[in-house]
Amino acid sequence: MRYLTENFSYVLDLTREHLYLALLPLLLGLVIAIPLGTAVRGVPWLRRTTLVVASIAFTIPSLALFVTVPTVFGLAILDPTNVVIALTIYSTALLVRAVPEALDAVPADVVDSATAMGFTPLRRALTVELPLALPVLVANVRVVAVTNISLVSVGALIGVGGLGELFTKGYQRDYPEQILAGIIAIVVLALIFDAALYLVGRFLTPWQRGGTRRVRSRGTTVTLSEGPA
């Protein structure tokens, strides 16, 4: 802990870089995965193909991907964009599986009601299904966020890695306290961000807090019950 207090400004700078490298891929992954996952959900063969491709992408070792990305995209090896691209691939691979699963969790009677009211598939997905799928989707986003925060540190092996720099420099200097400081900082960062996403999820899904709520979504009112009957 002494290292953290004595080098607080340095660790804070690394934390900012770490957050940028972890959260930008998460946002990009959401932008890609939500429309893609929504589109393939109703086409069984396309959904299966997407899941297979996503599974293969996620099994690629992170270090191998960090090293390969510069060659494929023509970037410098120390360009932070390499880490962003690699983690965007991982984020998309996880989220594109989570989106259809989250949509599957939406009650069928709610979907049928929206269809009976004349909602087009696109309007139904945007105003009914996706909002009600948020509890499952947010839970998966939390997993991806924590995974990214952990994987960013691997980028330190190629010279880009935020708090992972504490690992590489601590190892080179044979300074265990610096390595321990890096572990503590990353764990605390992951816990804080996971808690923040949990609170955001609770805020966006008030019907999850218990009781019976009426959720209004652009002209459609849905009554949801929570808790024992």
TAWO-V949338 format. One record per pair of residues at least 12 apart in sequence whose ideal C-beta (glycine too) atoms are under 8 Angstrom apart, sorted by sequence separation. I is the first residue (numbers start at 1). J is the second residue. D is the distance in Angstrom with one decimal. If there is no record, write none. Layout:
BEGIN
I | J | D
I | J | D
END
This chain:
BEGIN
70 | 82 | 5.3
73 | 85 | 6.6
152 | 164 | 6.4
156 | 168 | 4.8
166 | 178 | 5.4
167 | 179 | 5.6
170 | 182 | 6.7
212 | 224 | 7.0
37 | 50 | 7.8
69 | 82 | 4.6
111 | 124 | 6.9
114 | 127 | 7.9
166 | 179 | 6.6
212 | 225 | 4.9
213 | 226 | 7.5
36 | 50 | 7.1
114 | 128 | 4.6
153 | 167 | 6.4
211 | 225 | 8.0
212 | 226 | 7.2
114 | 129 | 8.0
166 | 181 | 5.7
167 | 182 | 5.0
211 | 226 | 6.2
66 | 82 | 5.9
69 | 85 | 5.1
166 | 182 | 3.1
210 | 226 | 5.1
211 | 227 | 6.5
66 | 83 | 6.4
69 | 86 | 5.3
111 | 128 | 7.0
165 | 182 | 7.8
207 | 224 | 4.3
209 | 226 | 7.3
210 | 227 | 5.0
110 | 128 | 6.5
111 | 129 | 6.5
164 | 182 | 6.9
208 | 226 | 6.6
163 | 182 | 5.3
166 | 185 | 7.1
207 | 226 | 6.2
66 | 86 | 5.3
65 | 86 | 4.4
103 | 125 | 7.7
106 | 128 | 7.5
110 | 132 | 6.5
163 | 185 | 5.0
164 | 186 | 8.0
106 | 129 | 5.0
163 | 186 | 5.2
62 | 86 | 6.8
65 | 89 | 6.9
65 | 90 | 7.9
107 | 132 | 7.5
103 | 129 | 5.3
106 | 132 | 4.7
163 | 189 | 7.3
103 | 130 | 7.4
106 | 133 | 5.5
62 | 90 | 7.4
105 | 133 | 6.2
60 | 89 | 7.9
153 | 182 | 7.3
103 | 133 | 5.0
105 | 135 | 7.6
102 | 133 | 3.8
105 | 136 | 4.8
57 | 89 | 5.6
58 | 90 | 6.0
102 | 134 | 7.6
57 | 90 | 7.3
102 | 135 | 7.9
153 | 186 | 6.1
99 | 133 | 7.7
102 | 136 | 3.8
57 | 92 | 7.7
58 | 93 | 4.2
101 | 136 | 6.4
102 | 137 | 4.1
57 | 93 | 4.3
58 | 94 | 6.5
150 | 186 | 6.9
149 | 186 | 6.4
54 | 92 | 7.4
55 | 93 | 7.3
98 | 136 | 7.3
99 | 137 | 6.7
102 | 140 | 7.0
54 | 93 | 4.1
98 | 137 | 6.3
101 | 140 | 7.7
54 | 94 | 7.5
149 | 189 | 5.9
150 | 190 | 6.8
149 | 190 | 4.6
54 | 96 | 5.1
55 | 97 | 7.9
98 | 140 | 3.6
54 | 97 | 5.6
98 | 141 | 7.8
146 | 190 | 4.8
149 | 193 | 6.6
51 | 96 | 7.8
95 | 140 | 6.6
145 | 190 | 7.9
50 | 96 | 5.9
51 | 97 | 5.7
94 | 140 | 7.0
95 | 141 | 7.3
98 | 144 | 7.9
146 | 193 | 7.3
145 | 193 | 5.7
146 | 194 | 5.5
94 | 143 | 7.1
95 | 144 | 6.1
145 | 194 | 6.8
94 | 144 | 5.0
142 | 194 | 5.4
145 | 197 | 6.0
47 | 100 | 6.1
91 | 144 | 5.3
94 | 147 | 7.2
90 | 144 | 7.9
142 | 197 | 4.7
28 | 84 | 7.6
32 | 88 | 7.6
36 | 92 | 7.9
40 | 96 | 7.9
141 | 197 | 6.2
142 | 198 | 6.6
90 | 147 | 7.1
91 | 148 | 6.4
25 | 83 | 8.0
33 | 91 | 7.6
37 | 95 | 7.0
41 | 99 | 7.3
90 | 148 | 7.3
21 | 80 | 6.2
25 | 84 | 5.5
29 | 88 | 5.6
33 | 92 | 5.2
37 | 96 | 5.0
41 | 100 | 4.2
138 | 197 | 6.5
142 | 201 | 7.7
20 | 80 | 7.7
24 | 84 | 5.5
25 | 85 | 8.0
28 | 88 | 4.5
32 | 92 | 4.8
36 | 96 | 5.5
37 | 97 | 7.6
40 | 100 | 6.8
138 | 198 | 7.8
25 | 86 | 7.9
26 | 87 | 7.9
29 | 90 | 7.8
30 | 91 | 7.7
34 | 95 | 7.6
37 | 98 | 7.3
38 | 99 | 6.2
87 | 148 | 5.3
90 | 151 | 6.8
21 | 83 | 5.0
25 | 87 | 3.6
29 | 91 | 2.8
33 | 95 | 3.5
37 | 99 | 2.6
38 | 100 | 7.8
41 | 103 | 5.4
138 | 200 | 7.2
139 | 201 | 7.4
17 | 80 | 7.7
21 | 84 | 6.4
25 | 88 | 4.1
28 | 91 | 7.0
29 | 92 | 4.4
32 | 95 | 7.8
33 | 96 | 4.3
36 | 99 | 7.5
37 | 100 | 5.1
41 | 104 | 7.6
138 | 201 | 3.5
24 | 88 | 7.9
28 | 92 | 7.6
32 | 96 | 7.5
87 | 151 | 6.1
22 | 87 | 7.0
25 | 90 | 7.3
26 | 91 | 5.3
29 | 94 | 7.5
30 | 95 | 6.3
33 | 98 | 7.4
34 | 99 | 5.7
38 | 103 | 6.7
87 | 152 | 7.0
21 | 87 | 7.0
25 | 91 | 4.9
29 | 95 | 5.0
33 | 99 | 5.5
37 | 103 | 7.5
135 | 201 | 6.8
138 | 204 | 7.2
134 | 201 | 6.8
138 | 205 | 7.5
83 | 152 | 6.5
86 | 155 | 8.0
134 | 204 | 5.5
135 | 205 | 5.2
134 | 205 | 5.2
83 | 155 | 4.3
82 | 155 | 7.6
135 | 208 | 5.6
82 | 158 | 7.2
83 | 160 | 5.3
82 | 160 | 6.7
83 | 161 | 7.3
42 | 121 | 7.9
78 | 158 | 7.3
80 | 160 | 5.1
77 | 158 | 6.0
78 | 159 | 4.7
79 | 160 | 7.5
77 | 159 | 7.1
78 | 160 | 6.0
132 | 215 | 7.6
131 | 215 | 7.5
131 | 217 | 5.3
38 | 125 | 5.3
66 | 154 | 6.8
62 | 151 | 5.3
66 | 155 | 5.8
128 | 217 | 6.0
127 | 217 | 4.9
132 | 222 | 7.3
38 | 129 | 7.9
63 | 154 | 5.8
66 | 157 | 7.6
67 | 158 | 6.5
127 | 218 | 4.4
38 | 130 | 7.3
62 | 154 | 4.9
66 | 158 | 5.3
127 | 219 | 7.7
128 | 220 | 5.9
127 | 220 | 6.3
63 | 157 | 6.1
128 | 222 | 7.4
63 | 158 | 7.8
34 | 130 | 7.4
119 | 220 | 7.6
117 | 220 | 7.0
114 | 220 | 6.1
113 | 220 | 8.0
113 | 222 | 7.7
30 | 141 | 7.2
110 | 222 | 5.5
26 | 141 | 7.2
29 | 144 | 6.7
26 | 144 | 5.9
26 | 145 | 5.6
23 | 145 | 7.3
26 | 148 | 5.7
22 | 145 | 7.1
25 | 148 | 5.9
23 | 148 | 7.3
22 | 148 | 4.1
21 | 148 | 8.0
22 | 149 | 4.7
22 | 151 | 7.9
22 | 152 | 4.9
18 | 149 | 7.0
21 | 152 | 4.7
18 | 152 | 5.5
21 | 155 | 6.8
18 | 153 | 7.8
21 | 160 | 7.4
21 | 161 | 7.6
22 | 162 | 7.7
21 | 162 | 5.6
20 | 162 | 7.9
18 | 161 | 7.7
19 | 162 | 7.6
18 | 162 | 2.8
17 | 162 | 4.3
18 | 163 | 4.7
18 | 164 | 7.7
15 | 162 | 7.0
14 | 162 | 5.2
15 | 163 | 6.3
14 | 163 | 4.9
14 | 165 | 5.9
11 | 163 | 7.4
14 | 166 | 6.9
11 | 166 | 7.4
18 | 186 | 7.5
11 | 181 | 6.9
15 | 185 | 6.5
19 | 189 | 7.3
14 | 185 | 7.7
18 | 189 | 6.7
3 | 177 | 4.8
7 | 181 | 7.7
11 | 185 | 5.9
15 | 189 | 6.3
19 | 193 | 7.9
2 | 177 | 7.0
3 | 178 | 5.6
3 | 180 | 7.6
4 | 181 | 5.0
3 | 181 | 4.3
1 | 181 | 7.7
4 | 184 | 6.8
4 | 185 | 7.0
1 | 184 | 7.5
END
